[in-house]
């Protein structure tokens, strides 16, 4: 009898819609490399986001703006190769989602062709409806992103709580009508996220948007204590791997300097 096991069933846009419809919470975390993506996938996370946040989390920049499309493809390819079950969504970095629509389509097509990933995320709502529709028509699923838009930081004058319920609901509905399979809502009062979720039929994924959404997303480095610097109010640290890494490095340093490493067991 064969001992081979069937691969896990892939999470798709239809899976997420079914989860939303039956009230099952969707889980989403960021991933930027193969080992992290593999661990999160094995843990059962539904969606992995290759976020342009890698500009800050991995590259050490102050904003998400410096990361390039080629760099996004480089990281997304690793994540896409690692994922066996989770759907993988890739951010369109600045300015791929702001300039001519044909370039956005080309960038989105690169994601599907070069990375094994499954969708793109695009910041913006009503003003991006035409772009969303064009990308979806070209065959690439789109997750919209409303509320706080990190790529818009210089226009907004910083990372600010977004409170305009009417505009944000309008943005989400326009994205849905344009063909977005889900809407990410960032940094809004819980009541605003509730209104958005009630206004659309597609899944809503919150980050700093309260409980009344279809699912949650956080930056993985934040939840495991691998951040250096500011941690947003809306995140929670579930483990302190940063302390573990520092302690391990200190122990290694001491063992090397004292002659305790390598021992006979670790030598040939």
C-alpha positions as CSV (number, residue, x, y, z in Angstrom):
1,X,0.0,0.0,0.0
2,X,1.3,3.4,-0.9
3,X,2.4,5.6,2.0
4,X,2.2,8.8,0.0
5,X,-0.2,11.4,1.2
6,X,-2.2,13.8,-0.9
7,X,-1.0,17.4,-0.9
8,X,-3.2,19.8,1.1
9,X,-6.0,21.4,-0.9
10,X,-5.0,24.9,-2.1
11,X,-6.8,27.9,-0.6
12,X,-8.3,29.9,-3.5
13,X,-10.5,33.0,-3.9
14,X,-13.5,30.6,-3.8
15,X,-12.2,29.1,-0.5
16,X,-12.0,32.6,1.1
17,X,-15.5,33.5,-0.1
18,X,-16.9,30.3,1.3
19,X,-15.2,31.0,4.7
20,X,-16.6,34.5,4.7
21,X,-20.1,33.3,3.9
22,X,-20.1,30.7,6.7
23,X,-18.5,33.0,9.2
24,X,-15.2,31.2,9.5
25,X,-12.3,33.7,10.3
26,X,-9.6,34.0,7.7
27,X,-6.0,34.1,8.8
28,X,-3.3,36.0,7.0
29,X,0.3,36.7,7.8
30,X,3.3,38.2,5.9
31,X,6.1,36.1,4.5
32,X,9.2,37.2,2.7
33,X,11.4,34.1,2.4
34,X,11.2,30.3,2.0
35,X,11.7,29.0,5.5
36,X,9.2,31.5,7.1
37,X,6.6,30.8,4.4
38,X,7.0,27.0,4.9
39,X,6.5,27.3,8.6
40,X,3.4,29.5,8.3
41,X,2.0,27.2,5.6
42,X,2.5,24.1,7.8
43,X,0.8,26.0,10.7
44,X,-2.3,26.3,8.6
45,X,-2.4,30.0,7.8
46,X,-4.8,30.6,5.0
47,X,-3.2,33.5,3.1
48,X,0.5,34.6,3.0
49,X,1.1,38.2,2.0
50,X,4.4,39.1,0.4
51,X,4.0,42.7,1.4
52,X,5.9,45.7,0.3
53,X,6.4,46.1,4.0
54,X,9.5,44.1,3.3
55,X,11.1,47.5,2.5
56,X,10.8,48.3,6.2
57,X,10.9,44.8,7.9
58,X,13.6,43.2,5.8
59,X,15.5,46.1,4.1
60,X,15.4,48.5,7.0
61,X,13.8,51.5,5.2
62,X,11.5,54.0,6.9
63,X,8.7,53.6,4.5
64,X,7.4,50.9,2.0
65,X,8.3,53.1,-1.0
66,X,11.9,52.0,-1.9
67,X,11.1,48.4,-2.7
68,X,11.2,47.6,-6.4
69,X,9.1,45.2,-8.5
70,X,12.2,43.1,-9.2
71,X,12.7,42.8,-5.4
72,X,9.1,41.9,-4.8
73,X,9.4,39.1,-7.5
74,X,12.6,37.8,-5.9
75,X,10.9,37.4,-2.5
76,X,7.6,36.3,-3.9
77,X,9.2,33.4,-5.8
78,X,10.6,32.0,-2.6
79,X,7.3,32.3,-0.8
80,X,5.3,30.8,-3.7
81,X,7.7,27.9,-3.9
82,X,7.3,27.2,-0.2
83,X,3.5,27.3,0.0
84,X,1.7,24.0,-0.4
85,X,-1.7,25.1,0.9
86,X,-1.9,28.8,1.6
87,X,-3.0,31.3,-1.1
88,X,-0.1,33.7,-1.7
89,X,-0.9,37.4,-2.4
90,X,1.8,39.9,-3.6
91,X,1.8,43.6,-3.1
92,X,2.2,45.8,-6.2
93,X,4.9,48.2,-5.0
94,X,5.0,51.9,-5.6
95,X,4.6,53.1,-8.3
96,X,3.4,50.0,-10.2
97,X,-0.1,50.6,-9.0
98,X,-0.1,54.3,-9.6
99,X,1.2,54.8,-13.2
100,X,-0.3,53.7,-16.5
101,X,-2.7,50.8,-16.2
102,X,-0.9,48.7,-18.8
103,X,2.2,48.7,-16.6
104,X,0.1,47.5,-13.6
105,X,-1.2,44.6,-15.8
106,X,2.3,43.7,-16.8
107,X,3.5,43.8,-13.2
108,X,0.6,41.7,-12.1
109,X,1.2,39.2,-14.9
110,X,4.8,38.9,-13.8
111,X,3.6,37.8,-10.3
112,X,1.7,34.9,-11.7
113,X,4.3,33.9,-14.4
114,X,7.4,34.2,-12.3
115,X,6.6,33.4,-8.7
116,X,3.9,30.6,-8.4
117,X,1.9,33.1,-6.4
118,X,-1.8,33.6,-6.9
119,X,-3.0,37.2,-6.6
120,X,-1.9,40.8,-6.2
121,X,-2.8,43.4,-3.7
122,X,-3.4,47.0,-4.8
123,X,-3.7,50.1,-2.6
124,X,-6.8,52.3,-3.3
125,X,-10.5,52.1,-3.7
126,X,-12.8,54.1,-6.0
127,X,-10.0,55.8,-7.8
128,X,-8.5,52.4,-8.6
129,X,-11.6,50.8,-9.9
130,X,-10.6,50.9,-13.5
131,X,-7.2,49.5,-12.7
132,X,-8.6,46.7,-10.6
133,X,-11.1,45.8,-13.4
134,X,-8.3,45.8,-16.0
135,X,-6.0,43.5,-14.0
136,X,-8.9,41.1,-13.1
137,X,-9.9,41.1,-16.8
138,X,-6.3,40.1,-17.7
139,X,-6.7,37.1,-15.4
140,X,-5.0,38.2,-12.2
141,X,-7.1,38.2,-8.9
142,X,-6.9,41.4,-7.0
143,X,-7.2,42.1,-3.3
144,X,-8.0,45.8,-2.8
145,X,-6.6,47.8,0.1
146,X,-8.5,50.7,1.7
147,X,-8.1,52.8,4.8
148,X,-4.5,53.7,5.7
149,X,-2.4,53.3,2.5
150,X,1.3,53.2,3.3
151,X,2.3,54.1,-0.3
152,X,0.3,57.4,0.2
153,X,2.2,58.4,3.4
154,X,3.6,61.6,2.0
155,X,0.2,62.8,0.7
156,X,-1.5,61.9,4.0
157,X,1.3,63.4,6.1
158,X,2.1,60.3,8.1
159,X,0.5,57.1,9.3
160,X,-3.0,58.3,10.5
161,X,-6.2,56.6,11.6
162,X,-8.7,56.8,8.7
163,X,-12.2,57.9,9.9
164,X,-14.2,58.9,6.9
165,X,-16.8,56.1,6.9
166,X,-18.7,57.3,3.8
167,X,-15.6,57.5,1.7
168,X,-14.2,54.2,2.9
169,X,-17.4,52.3,2.4
170,X,-17.6,53.8,-1.1
171,X,-14.0,52.8,-1.8
172,X,-14.7,49.2,-0.7
173,X,-17.9,48.9,-2.8
174,X,-16.2,50.3,-5.9
175,X,-13.3,47.8,-5.5
176,X,-15.8,45.0,-5.1
177,X,-17.8,46.1,-8.2
178,X,-14.6,46.3,-10.2
179,X,-13.9,42.6,-9.4
180,X,-11.7,42.6,-6.3
181,X,-12.1,39.2,-4.5
182,X,-11.3,40.7,-1.1
183,X,-10.7,44.1,0.6
184,X,-8.0,44.7,3.1
185,X,-8.9,47.4,5.6
186,X,-6.0,49.1,7.5
187,X,-6.0,51.3,10.5
188,X,-9.7,52.4,10.8
189,X,-12.0,52.6,13.9
190,X,-13.8,49.3,14.5
191,X,-17.1,50.9,13.7
192,X,-15.9,51.9,10.2
193,X,-14.7,48.3,9.5
194,X,-18.0,47.0,10.6
195,X,-19.8,49.3,8.2
196,X,-17.5,48.3,5.3
197,X,-17.9,44.6,6.0
198,X,-21.7,45.0,6.0
199,X,-21.6,46.9,2.8
200,X,-19.7,44.4,0.7
201,X,-20.2,40.7,0.0
202,X,-16.5,39.8,-0.5
203,X,-14.2,39.0,2.4
204,X,-12.7,41.8,4.4
205,X,-9.3,41.4,6.0
206,X,-8.5,43.8,8.9
207,X,-5.3,45.1,10.3
208,X,-6.0,47.6,13.0
209,X,-9.7,47.4,12.1
210,X,-11.3,45.6,15.1
211,X,-13.0,42.3,15.2
212,X,-16.0,42.6,12.9
213,X,-14.2,41.7,9.7
214,X,-13.9,38.4,7.8
215,X,-10.3,37.9,8.8
216,X,-7.1,39.3,10.3
217,X,-3.6,40.1,8.9
218,X,-0.4,41.1,10.8
219,X,3.3,41.3,10.0
220,X,4.9,38.1,11.1
221,X,8.0,39.8,12.4
222,X,5.8,41.8,14.8
223,X,4.0,38.8,16.3
224,X,7.2,36.8,16.9
225,X,9.3,39.7,18.4
226,X,11.7,40.1,15.5
227,X,11.0,43.9,15.1
228,X,13.5,46.6,15.8
229,X,11.8,49.9,16.7
230,X,8.2,51.0,16.5
231,X,5.4,48.4,17.0
232,X,1.9,49.5,16.0
233,X,-0.9,49.5,18.7
234,X,-2.9,47.0,16.6
235,X,-0.3,44.2,16.7
236,X,0.2,41.6,19.5
237,X,3.5,39.7,20.2
238,X,2.7,36.0,20.5
239,X,6.4,34.9,20.9
240,X,9.8,36.5,21.6
241,X,12.1,34.9,19.0
242,X,14.2,38.1,19.1
243,X,15.3,37.4,22.6
244,X,16.0,33.7,21.8
245,X,18.2,34.7,18.8
246,X,20.2,37.2,20.9
247,X,20.7,34.7,23.7
248,X,21.8,32.0,21.2
249,X,24.2,34.4,19.5
250,X,25.7,35.4,22.9
251,X,26.1,31.7,23.9
252,X,27.7,31.0,20.6
253,X,30.1,33.9,21.1
254,X,31.1,32.7,24.6
255,X,31.5,29.1,23.5
256,X,33.8,30.0,20.6
257,X,35.9,32.4,22.6
258,X,36.2,29.9,25.5
259,X,37.1,27.0,23.2
260,X,33.9,25.1,24.0
261,X,32.9,25.1,20.3
262,X,33.5,23.1,18.3
263,X,33.9,20.1,20.5
264,X,35.2,16.7,19.5
265,X,31.6,15.7,18.6
266,X,31.4,18.5,16.2
267,X,34.8,17.9,14.5
268,X,35.8,15.4,11.8
